[in-house]
């Protein structure tokens, strides 16, 4: 009886540990991404395609701007479920982040600036 109880506790602890495993979006394969609550096969494929196309994600802002369907609220939930970008969880938006969005100095505007520079 005692052995069964100990075994049950060990099994419970093992499953809880895997439920909160940290997954780095730049290193994960599709199965690892799928294991994060809130990411299904479609989103994991989108993430992998975007990573292949544009390289590793620099930070959470880069991840949010490049992955369709992921914005601030979704990113926070994914981070709470164990997703990380470059080994960092996503925090709540800081005042500086909000100012960057208002002024348009995010990753998207940098791309636009490069595009405009190349036009001459």
C-alpha positions, 0 to 999 in steps of 0.5 A: 500500500505504501509503495503504491502511494509513493509511486503515485506521488512520484508519477504526479510530480513527474507529470507536473514537472513536464507540464511546466517545462520551459521551451525556447522558441528558437531551439524547439522542434514542432513537438516541443512547441506543441507541448506548450499550452496554447500552441497547436500544430498550426501555430507551431508550424507558423512559428517554425516557418517564420524562424526558418524564413527570418532567422531566430527571434531576437526578443518577444517584440520580434516574436509578436510582430512576426507570428500571426495571431500572437499579440501581447495578451497571447504572448503573456499566456504563452510565456506563463505556459513555459514559452521563452524567447532567447531564454527569457519569459515575457513580462508584462508590457513596460512603459518603454514598450508602450512608448515604442509602439506609440512612436512606431519604433518597433521591428516593423518600422525598422523593416519599413525604414530599410525598405525606404532606404533601398528605394534610394 
